[in-house]
């Protein structure tokens, strides 16, 4: 189980990328978001919530194995929260939306606006994942604002 948690938490090895591992580790989330793109928004939200719930114990276990709080090699928090950032957006019809969504996701994850920085202090997988959920909600709002401005 420990080995499996590290494999999943490191995004099947993407977390070992030497530069910007969080950015590279977000890429599987793009595929997940595309797979869910044609579903109703409520199903996309349910998938995002389930992914985050599964990632909490996985990231917590990997953190223990790797021996560091929110180890940079742990990228499951990035890839499971990307689908959250595009809930309800028409990415199946407008795949260009993935570019700003990806950028907003990364910017808010790096900046950690309130309350994300505080949430990050939570123990284990809770802090690893829920700070990204919090930042992901900011990205979701920014993505919807962008879509609204483009379609005014």
Protein Blocks (a to p, Z undefined) as FASTA:
>chain_A
ZZmmmmmmnonolmmpmghklmmmmmmmmmmmmmmmmpcfklmmmmmmmmmmmmmmmmmm
mmmmnopahifklmklmmmmmmmmmgoiafklmmmlmmmmmmmmmmmmmnopafklmmmm
pgcjllmmmmmmmmmmmmmmmmmmmmmmmmZZ
